[in-house]
Amino acid sequence: MTDSMLPILRQLHDADGDRARADTLLRMPDSVILKFHRVIDTACRRAGFEAGWNFVALRVSLGLAVRDGAGLPPSDLAASVELFRVGLAEFAAEVSHG
């Protein structure tokens, strides 16, 4: 039997810790987030990765947001997603000191 799960979703499911999950979420295309957000949300919740499911919710909201005349999403939503993205990227990049 073969694994029919997208490789990036498999990476999320098999991630070794929240930093690896964060890295995978940051690399995930919007199209995958929008199509599989329930699967991604469930994987993050099962792992207890609250930041992950919150990030997914924000990205889905941004992806579905109505744009203005210049094609831009609501500025407050875009700013929230960007701040969260920066924080998640910093978290994913942290090196354990041991």
Residue pairs with C-beta under 8 A, 6 or more apart in sequence:
3 10
5 13
6 32
6 36
8 24
8 27
8 28
8 29
8 32
9 32
9 36
9 39
9 40
9 43
11 20
11 24
12 21
12 24
12 25
12 28
12 40
12 43
12 44
13 43
15 21
15 23
15 24
15 47
18 47
18 49
18 51
18 52
18 91
19 91
19 92
19 94
20 92
21 43
21 44
21 47
21 49
21 52
22 49
22 51
22 52
22 55
22 88
22 89
22 91
22 92
23 92
25 40
25 44
25 52
25 55
25 56
25 88
26 85
26 88
26 89
26 92
28 40
30 59
30 63
32 40
33 40
33 56
33 59
33 60
33 63
34 60
34 63
34 64
37 56
37 60
40 52
40 53
40 56
41 53
41 56
41 57
43 52
44 50
44 52
44 53
44 56
45 53
51 87
51 88
51 91
54 84
55 84
55 85
55 88
58 77
58 80
58 81
58 84
59 81
61 77
61 81
62 73
62 77
62 78
62 81
65 73
65 74
65 77
66 73
67 73
68 74
72 78
